[in-house]
Amino acid sequence: ILARGETYALVGESGCGKSMTALALMRLLPENGRVARGRVALSAEAPDAKPTELLALPESLMRRVRGGRIGIIFQEPATSLNPVMRVGDQIVEAIETHTVLRGEAARARAIDWLRRVGIPEPERRIDSYPFEMSGGQKQRVMIAMTLAAEPDYLIADEPTTALDVTIQKQVLDLLKDLQRERQLGLLLITHDLAVVADMAHRVALMYAGQIVEQAGRKELFDRPLHPYTLKLFQSLPDRQKRGQKLEVIEGVVPRPTDFPAGCRFADRCN
């Protein structure tokens, strides 16, 4: 359960299934993937109405949910923005698709969101193409385009992986401010435990497609229980470990076709 105003971090090394989980929630799985079981319930906008079962919605109604009720920021903005469309046109398209604003009113809203996410001279930069912007600016455009549609929930899939540390902090601070302002429910997908320590209220640790441990942020960092969690923390550099060898997790994440029975971490656990 992800509550409004909460940040729920989904953590794990590359290949564990974090991004695939996000795509499954949005019903954007590749052709060779499908949801075999389970459910995705989206809270109703009216207080007394029943939740919406997303896996049962026809595609025409699911399109209203994507971007409208649930927004998503992908890992690499350069591949998520249309290179032959001005960034303003892309933001306006999202606004006109998911809100009642049209024409000049939608453009004014787009300029306002570019200003709010920290794009300098938004009245001029709204007519820029993606290639005319830096990586950090393109990520901010992605955030503006997603939030301009006024979603209730936001999936941020490694939103700062491609950015340098200075821009990374700016983007994360921006997400925190916008979350407080709009009471966004934020699903933060990352492999960076420092980001988790700064952002998350609750944390789920994923390994080979399974949630192996789930806890509040403080509880997880103070008292990790699963062997995989313990090894991850032991592998982190720390001032107190100066001069010591860091823990190494031998082996690799098994492929989905080779998942073992029982605990999937068993063959890497000492």
BALOBA-1460 file (C-alpha; in Angstrom, 3 decimals):
// residues 270
<rec num="1" residu="i" x="0.000" y="0.000" z="0.000"/>
<rec num="2" residu="l" x="1.342" y="3.415" z="-1.008"/>
<rec num="3" residu="a" x="-0.308" y="6.317" z="0.817"/>
<rec num="4" residu="r" x="-0.649" y="9.896" z="-0.435"/>
<rec num="5" residu="g" x="2.288" y="11.952" z="0.812"/>
<rec num="6" residu="e" x="4.444" y="8.874" z="1.417"/>
<rec num="7" residu="t" x="7.731" y="7.879" z="-0.236"/>
<rec num="8" residu="y" x="8.084" y="4.131" z="-0.660"/>
<rec num="9" residu="a" x="11.528" y="3.096" z="-1.920"/>
<rec num="10" residu="l" x="12.012" y="-0.056" z="-3.983"/>
<rec num="11" residu="v" x="15.678" y="-0.982" z="-3.745"/>
<rec num="12" residu="g" x="17.913" y="-3.652" z="-5.272"/>
<rec num="13" residu="e" x="20.840" y="-4.249" z="-7.585"/>
<rec num="14" residu="s" x="20.530" y="-4.134" z="-11.370"/>
<rec num="15" residu="g" x="18.489" y="-6.991" z="-12.820"/>
<rec num="16" residu="c" x="16.341" y="-7.575" z="-9.737"/>
<rec num="17" residu="g" x="13.093" y="-6.483" z="-11.417"/>
<rec num="18" residu="k" x="12.561" y="-2.963" z="-10.066"/>
<rec num="19" residu="s" x="11.850" y="-1.288" z="-13.407"/>
<rec num="20" residu="m" x="9.777" y="-4.268" z="-14.548"/>
<rec num="21" residu="t" x="7.622" y="-3.788" z="-11.446"/>
<rec num="22" residu="a" x="7.005" y="-0.148" z="-12.439"/>
<rec num="23" residu="l" x="6.078" y="-1.184" z="-15.987"/>
<rec num="24" residu="a" x="3.728" y="-3.856" z="-14.638"/>
<rec num="25" residu="l" x="1.952" y="-1.296" z="-12.432"/>
<rec num="26" residu="m" x="1.417" y="0.921" z="-15.468"/>
<rec num="27" residu="r" x="0.544" y="-2.011" z="-17.753"/>
<rec num="28" residu="l" x="3.478" y="-1.194" z="-20.013"/>
<rec num="29" residu="l" x="5.206" y="-4.579" z="-19.981"/>
<rec num="30" residu="p" x="7.031" y="-5.648" z="-23.154"/>
<rec num="31" residu="e" x="5.299" y="-8.149" z="-25.445"/>
<rec num="32" residu="n" x="7.092" y="-11.117" z="-23.846"/>
<rec num="33" residu="g" x="5.888" y="-10.160" z="-20.350"/>
<rec num="34" residu="r" x="2.532" y="-10.561" z="-18.643"/>
<rec num="35" residu="v" x="1.002" y="-10.313" z="-15.173"/>
<rec num="36" residu="a" x="0.346" y="-13.906" z="-14.147"/>
<rec num="37" residu="r" x="-1.411" y="-13.147" z="-10.855"/>
<rec num="38" residu="g" x="-2.013" y="-10.428" z="-8.300"/>
<rec num="39" residu="r" x="-3.880" y="-7.127" z="-8.458"/>
<rec num="40" residu="v" x="-3.192" y="-3.414" z="-8.706"/>
<rec num="41" residu="a" x="-5.822" y="-1.348" z="-6.867"/>
<rec num="42" residu="l" x="-5.902" y="2.434" z="-7.335"/>
<rec num="43" residu="s" x="-7.758" y="4.416" z="-4.690"/>
<rec num="44" residu="a" x="-10.889" y="6.161" z="-5.935"/>
<rec num="45" residu="e" x="-10.979" y="9.944" z="-6.258"/>
<rec num="46" residu="a" x="-14.279" y="10.083" z="-4.333"/>
<rec num="47" residu="p" x="-13.894" y="9.180" z="-0.608"/>
<rec num="48" residu="d" x="-16.749" y="6.639" z="-0.530"/>
<rec num="49" residu="a" x="-16.081" y="4.966" z="-3.907"/>
<rec num="50" residu="k" x="-14.395" y="1.602" z="-4.418"/>
<rec num="51" residu="p" x="-10.765" y="1.348" z="-5.627"/>
<rec num="52" residu="t" x="-10.192" y="0.798" z="-9.348"/>
<rec num="53" residu="e" x="-8.687" y="-2.562" z="-10.359"/>
<rec num="54" residu="l" x="-6.145" y="-1.484" z="-12.977"/>
<rec num="55" residu="l" x="-5.477" y="-4.949" z="-14.386"/>
<rec num="56" residu="a" x="-9.160" y="-5.253" z="-15.325"/>
<rec num="57" residu="l" x="-9.486" y="-1.856" z="-17.042"/>
<rec num="58" residu="p" x="-9.864" y="-1.689" z="-20.828"/>
<rec num="59" residu="e" x="-6.901" y="0.017" z="-22.505"/>
<rec num="60" residu="s" x="-8.956" y="3.114" z="-23.372"/>
<rec num="61" residu="l" x="-9.597" y="3.781" z="-19.660"/>
<rec num="62" residu="m" x="-6.057" y="2.794" z="-18.669"/>
<rec num="63" residu="r" x="-4.740" y="5.608" z="-20.883"/>
<rec num="64" residu="r" x="-6.571" y="8.093" z="-18.659"/>
<rec num="65" residu="v" x="-4.904" y="6.608" z="-15.572"/>
<rec num="66" residu="r" x="-1.406" y="6.782" z="-17.084"/>
<rec num="67" residu="g" x="-0.227" y="10.331" z="-16.695"/>
<rec num="68" residu="g" x="-3.562" y="11.387" z="-15.197"/>
<rec num="69" residu="r" x="-3.783" y="9.578" z="-11.849"/>
<rec num="70" residu="i" x="-0.324" y="7.953" z="-11.961"/>
<rec num="71" residu="g" x="2.705" y="9.703" z="-13.431"/>
<rec num="72" residu="i" x="6.061" y="8.116" z="-14.204"/>
<rec num="73" residu="i" x="9.551" y="9.585" z="-14.574"/>
<rec num="74" residu="f" x="11.828" y="7.267" z="-16.503"/>
<rec num="75" residu="q" x="15.507" y="6.705" z="-15.869"/>
<rec num="76" residu="e" x="16.899" y="8.372" z="-18.997"/>
<rec num="77" residu="p" x="15.175" y="11.603" z="-20.098"/>
<rec num="78" residu="a" x="17.048" y="11.678" z="-23.419"/>
<rec num="79" residu="t" x="15.169" y="8.576" z="-24.582"/>
<rec num="80" residu="s" x="11.843" y="9.611" z="-23.008"/>
<rec num="81" residu="l" x="11.463" y="13.000" z="-24.702"/>
<rec num="82" residu="n" x="10.545" y="13.284" z="-28.388"/>
<rec num="83" residu="p" x="13.679" y="14.741" z="-30.055"/>
<rec num="84" residu="v" x="11.746" y="16.442" z="-32.888"/>
<rec num="85" residu="m" x="9.167" y="18.199" z="-30.673"/>
<rec num="86" residu="r" x="9.771" y="21.338" z="-28.642"/>
<rec num="87" residu="v" x="9.692" y="20.581" z="-24.919"/>
<rec num="88" residu="g" x="6.814" y="23.018" z="-24.448"/>
<rec num="89" residu="d" x="4.671" y="21.190" z="-26.996"/>
<rec num="90" residu="q" x="5.296" y="17.931" z="-25.134"/>
<rec num="91" residu="i" x="4.284" y="19.441" z="-21.784"/>
<rec num="92" residu="v" x="1.213" y="21.127" z="-23.314"/>
<rec num="93" residu="e" x="0.184" y="17.789" z="-24.860"/>
<rec num="94" residu="a" x="0.243" y="16.167" z="-21.392"/>
<rec num="95" residu="i" x="-1.729" y="19.057" z="-19.884"/>
<rec num="96" residu="e" x="-4.393" y="19.021" z="-22.606"/>
<rec num="97" residu="t" x="-4.706" y="15.232" z="-22.405"/>
<rec num="98" residu="h" x="-5.227" y="15.039" z="-18.645"/>
<rec num="99" residu="t" x="-6.676" y="18.424" z="-17.566"/>
<rec num="100" residu="v" x="-9.372" y="20.836" z="-18.779"/>
<rec num="101" residu="l" x="-6.835" y="23.463" z="-19.903"/>
<rec num="102" residu="r" x="-6.404" y="24.158" z="-23.623"/>
<rec num="103" residu="g" x="-4.423" y="26.488" z="-25.905"/>
<rec num="104" residu="e" x="-2.833" y="29.533" z="-24.276"/>
<rec num="105" residu="a" x="-3.993" y="28.470" z="-20.818"/>
<rec num="106" residu="a" x="-2.197" y="25.131" z="-21.223"/>
<rec num="107" residu="r" x="0.938" y="26.893" z="-22.501"/>
<rec num="108" residu="a" x="0.871" y="29.274" z="-19.527"/>
<rec num="109" residu="r" x="0.604" y="26.270" z="-17.187"/>
<rec num="110" residu="a" x="3.581" y="24.646" z="-18.965"/>
<rec num="111" residu="i" x="5.681" y="27.808" z="-18.510"/>
<rec num="112" residu="d" x="4.692" y="27.927" z="-14.840"/>
<rec num="113" residu="w" x="5.807" y="24.319" z="-14.321"/>
<rec num="114" residu="l" x="9.117" y="24.919" z="-16.092"/>
<rec num="115" residu="r" x="9.676" y="27.825" z="-13.703"/>
<rec num="116" residu="r" x="8.737" y="25.690" z="-10.680"/>
<rec num="117" residu="v" x="11.183" y="22.937" z="-11.580"/>
<rec num="118" residu="g" x="13.998" y="25.474" z="-11.912"/>
<rec num="119" residu="i" x="14.394" y="25.937" z="-15.671"/>
<rec num="120" residu="p" x="15.875" y="29.428" z="-16.231"/>
<rec num="121" residu="e" x="14.014" y="31.780" z="-18.591"/>
<rec num="122" residu="p" x="11.042" y="29.409" z="-18.993"/>
<rec num="123" residu="e" x="9.232" y="31.770" z="-21.412"/>
<rec num="124" residu="r" x="12.135" y="31.290" z="-23.832"/>
<rec num="125" residu="r" x="13.158" y="27.712" z="-23.034"/>
<rec num="126" residu="i" x="9.646" y="26.396" z="-23.593"/>
<rec num="127" residu="d" x="10.394" y="26.577" z="-27.328"/>
<rec num="128" residu="s" x="13.693" y="24.674" z="-27.019"/>
<rec num="129" residu="y" x="14.249" y="21.179" z="-28.377"/>
<rec num="130" residu="p" x="15.574" y="18.460" z="-26.017"/>
<rec num="131" residu="f" x="19.034" y="18.468" z="-27.666"/>
<rec num="132" residu="e" x="19.425" y="22.122" z="-26.674"/>
<rec num="133" residu="m" x="19.222" y="21.238" z="-22.974"/>
<rec num="134" residu="s" x="21.600" y="19.618" z="-20.493"/>
<rec num="135" residu="g" x="20.868" y="16.262" z="-18.875"/>
<rec num="136" residu="g" x="19.704" y="17.918" z="-15.658"/>
<rec num="137" residu="q" x="17.413" y="20.294" z="-17.541"/>
<rec num="138" residu="k" x="15.891" y="17.424" z="-19.542"/>
<rec num="139" residu="q" x="15.205" y="15.546" z="-16.300"/>
<rec num="140" residu="r" x="13.494" y="18.671" z="-14.935"/>
<rec num="141" residu="v" x="11.409" y="18.901" z="-18.118"/>
<rec num="142" residu="m" x="10.354" y="15.273" z="-17.559"/>
<rec num="143" residu="i" x="9.330" y="16.117" z="-13.987"/>
<rec num="144" residu="a" x="7.425" y="19.207" z="-15.186"/>
<rec num="145" residu="m" x="5.638" y="17.208" z="-17.904"/>
<rec num="146" residu="t" x="4.671" y="14.498" z="-15.415"/>
<rec num="147" residu="l" x="3.494" y="16.783" z="-12.614"/>
<rec num="148" residu="a" x="1.727" y="19.281" z="-14.902"/>
<rec num="149" residu="a" x="-0.927" y="16.601" z="-15.422"/>
<rec num="150" residu="e" x="-1.551" y="16.729" z="-11.639"/>
<rec num="151" residu="p" x="-1.241" y="13.004" z="-10.782"/>
<rec num="152" residu="d" x="-2.021" y="11.612" z="-7.341"/>
<rec num="153" residu="y" x="0.846" y="9.110" z="-7.466"/>
<rec num="154" residu="l" x="4.285" y="9.279" z="-9.018"/>
<rec num="155" residu="i" x="6.671" y="6.486" z="-10.006"/>
<rec num="156" residu="a" x="10.267" y="7.737" z="-10.199"/>
<rec num="157" residu="d" x="12.474" y="5.075" z="-11.801"/>
<rec num="158" residu="e" x="16.115" y="5.910" z="-11.006"/>
<rec num="159" residu="p" x="15.359" y="9.607" z="-11.610"/>
<rec num="160" residu="t" x="18.909" y="10.798" z="-10.866"/>
<rec num="161" residu="t" x="21.122" y="7.969" z="-12.186"/>
<rec num="162" residu="a" x="22.287" y="9.914" z="-15.254"/>
<rec num="163" residu="l" x="22.981" y="13.142" z="-13.328"/>
<rec num="164" residu="d" x="26.033" y="14.464" z="-11.504"/>
<rec num="165" residu="v" x="25.813" y="14.706" z="-7.708"/>
<rec num="166" residu="t" x="25.033" y="18.442" z="-7.607"/>
<rec num="167" residu="i" x="22.117" y="18.185" z="-10.040"/>
<rec num="168" residu="q" x="21.049" y="14.930" z="-8.359"/>
<rec num="169" residu="k" x="20.555" y="16.723" z="-5.031"/>
<rec num="170" residu="q" x="18.643" y="19.541" z="-6.712"/>
<rec num="171" residu="v" x="16.285" y="17.085" z="-8.431"/>
<rec num="172" residu="l" x="15.695" y="15.088" z="-5.225"/>
<rec num="173" residu="d" x="15.041" y="18.266" z="-3.207"/>
<rec num="174" residu="l" x="12.612" y="19.358" z="-5.932"/>
<rec num="175" residu="l" x="10.743" y="16.045" z="-5.731"/>
<rec num="176" residu="k" x="10.506" y="16.329" z="-1.936"/>
<rec num="177" residu="d" x="9.152" y="19.883" z="-2.138"/>
<rec num="178" residu="l" x="6.588" y="19.013" z="-4.811"/>
<rec num="179" residu="q" x="5.557" y="15.908" z="-2.902"/>
<rec num="180" residu="r" x="4.863" y="17.926" z="0.254"/>
<rec num="181" residu="e" x="3.007" y="20.552" z="-1.757"/>
<rec num="182" residu="r" x="0.776" y="18.106" z="-3.663"/>
<rec num="183" residu="q" x="0.678" y="15.195" z="-1.198"/>
<rec num="184" residu="l" x="2.026" y="12.873" z="-3.893"/>
<rec num="185" residu="g" x="2.366" y="9.188" z="-3.203"/>
<rec num="186" residu="l" x="5.919" y="8.536" z="-4.466"/>
<rec num="187" residu="l" x="7.274" y="5.125" z="-5.497"/>
<rec num="188" residu="l" x="11.035" y="5.712" z="-5.696"/>
<rec num="189" residu="i" x="12.979" y="3.028" z="-7.554"/>
<rec num="190" residu="t" x="16.713" y="3.144" z="-6.914"/>
<rec num="191" residu="h" x="19.860" y="1.194" z="-6.089"/>
<rec num="192" residu="d" x="21.339" y="4.130" z="-4.158"/>
<rec num="193" residu="l" x="20.983" y="3.576" z="-0.405"/>
<rec num="194" residu="a" x="22.112" y="7.155" z="0.314"/>
<rec num="195" residu="v" x="19.099" y="8.426" z="-1.645"/>
<rec num="196" residu="v" x="16.869" y="6.001" z="0.277"/>
<rec num="197" residu="a" x="18.204" y="7.245" z="3.627"/>
<rec num="198" residu="d" x="17.376" y="10.819" z="2.611"/>
<rec num="199" residu="m" x="14.000" y="10.314" z="0.913"/>
<rec num="200" residu="a" x="12.107" y="7.203" z="2.009"/>
<rec num="201" residu="h" x="9.498" y="6.612" z="4.678"/>
<rec num="202" residu="r" x="9.322" y="2.871" z="3.971"/>
<rec num="203" residu="v" x="11.719" y="0.604" z="2.078"/>
<rec num="204" residu="a" x="11.290" y="-2.691" z="0.225"/>
<rec num="205" residu="l" x="14.413" y="-4.600" z="-0.780"/>
<rec num="206" residu="m" x="14.022" y="-6.655" z="-3.956"/>
<rec num="207" residu="y" x="16.153" y="-9.582" z="-5.066"/>
<rec num="208" residu="a" x="15.527" y="-11.689" z="-8.176"/>
<rec num="209" residu="g" x="11.954" y="-10.480" z="-8.523"/>
<rec num="210" residu="q" x="11.015" y="-11.016" z="-4.865"/>
<rec num="211" residu="i" x="10.620" y="-8.610" z="-1.960"/>
<rec num="212" residu="v" x="13.020" y="-10.122" z="0.581"/>
<rec num="213" residu="e" x="12.677" y="-7.484" z="3.299"/>
<rec num="214" residu="q" x="10.335" y="-4.576" z="3.967"/>
<rec num="215" residu="a" x="10.491" y="-2.081" z="6.820"/>
<rec num="216" residu="g" x="10.432" y="1.555" z="7.821"/>
<rec num="217" residu="r" x="13.565" y="3.444" z="6.791"/>
<rec num="218" residu="k" x="15.020" y="3.789" z="10.304"/>
<rec num="219" residu="e" x="14.197" y="0.201" z="11.211"/>
<rec num="220" residu="l" x="15.844" y="-1.161" z="8.063"/>
<rec num="221" residu="f" x="19.043" y="0.858" z="8.467"/>
<rec num="222" residu="d" x="19.295" y="0.193" z="12.220"/>
<rec num="223" residu="r" x="18.377" y="-3.497" z="12.215"/>
<rec num="224" residu="p" x="18.537" y="-5.241" z="8.805"/>
<rec num="225" residu="l" x="17.432" y="-8.884" z="9.023"/>
<rec num="226" residu="h" x="17.728" y="-10.654" z="5.669"/>
<rec num="227" residu="p" x="21.229" y="-11.943" z="4.717"/>
<rec num="228" residu="y" x="21.022" y="-10.011" z="1.420"/>
<rec num="229" residu="t" x="20.260" y="-6.760" z="3.259"/>
<rec num="230" residu="l" x="23.099" y="-7.371" z="5.709"/>
<rec num="231" residu="k" x="25.584" y="-7.993" z="2.879"/>
<rec num="232" residu="l" x="24.458" y="-4.866" z="1.022"/>
<rec num="233" residu="f" x="25.074" y="-2.704" z="4.094"/>
<rec num="234" residu="q" x="28.410" y="-4.406" z="4.754"/>
<rec num="235" residu="s" x="29.512" y="-3.611" z="1.187"/>
<rec num="236" residu="l" x="28.950" y="0.145" z="1.621"/>
<rec num="237" residu="p" x="32.032" y="2.331" z="2.111"/>
<rec num="238" residu="d" x="32.143" y="3.963" z="5.515"/>
<rec num="239" residu="r" x="34.582" y="6.124" z="7.458"/>
<rec num="240" residu="q" x="34.842" y="3.450" z="10.160"/>
<rec num="241" residu="k" x="35.850" y="0.842" z="7.541"/>
<rec num="242" residu="r" x="38.822" y="2.852" z="6.271"/>
<rec num="243" residu="g" x="41.685" y="0.480" z="5.452"/>
<rec num="244" residu="q" x="39.436" y="-2.594" z="5.581"/>
<rec num="245" residu="k" x="38.156" y="-4.713" z="2.706"/>
<rec num="246" residu="l" x="34.496" y="-4.185" z="1.934"/>
<rec num="247" residu="e" x="32.089" y="-7.111" z="1.775"/>
<rec num="248" residu="v" x="31.611" y="-8.578" z="-1.706"/>
<rec num="249" residu="i" x="28.545" y="-10.558" z="-2.757"/>
<rec num="250" residu="e" x="29.933" y="-13.372" z="-4.894"/>
<rec num="251" residu="g" x="28.040" y="-14.496" z="-8.009"/>
<rec num="252" residu="v" x="25.268" y="-12.779" z="-9.960"/>
<rec num="253" residu="v" x="21.506" y="-12.362" z="-9.818"/>
<rec num="254" residu="p" x="19.909" y="-15.462" z="-11.389"/>
<rec num="255" residu="r" x="18.026" y="-15.061" z="-14.655"/>
<rec num="256" residu="p" x="14.214" y="-15.299" z="-14.444"/>
<rec num="257" residu="t" x="14.381" y="-18.679" z="-16.208"/>
<rec num="258" residu="d" x="16.756" y="-19.987" z="-13.503"/>
<rec num="259" residu="f" x="15.083" y="-18.817" z="-10.286"/>
<rec num="260" residu="p" x="15.709" y="-21.452" z="-7.567"/>
<rec num="261" residu="a" x="12.987" y="-22.770" z="-5.298"/>
<rec num="262" residu="g" x="12.747" y="-21.239" z="-1.836"/>
<rec num="263" residu="c" x="15.002" y="-18.289" z="-1.031"/>
<rec num="264" residu="r" x="16.403" y="-16.989" z="-4.316"/>
<rec num="265" residu="f" x="19.489" y="-15.602" z="-2.569"/>
<rec num="266" residu="a" x="20.467" y="-19.021" z="-1.181"/>
<rec num="267" residu="d" x="23.241" y="-19.825" z="-3.685"/>
<rec num="268" residu="r" x="25.007" y="-16.487" z="-2.962"/>
<rec num="269" residu="c" x="24.599" y="-16.603" z="0.816"/>
<rec num="270" residu="n" x="27.457" y="-17.758" z="3.049"/>
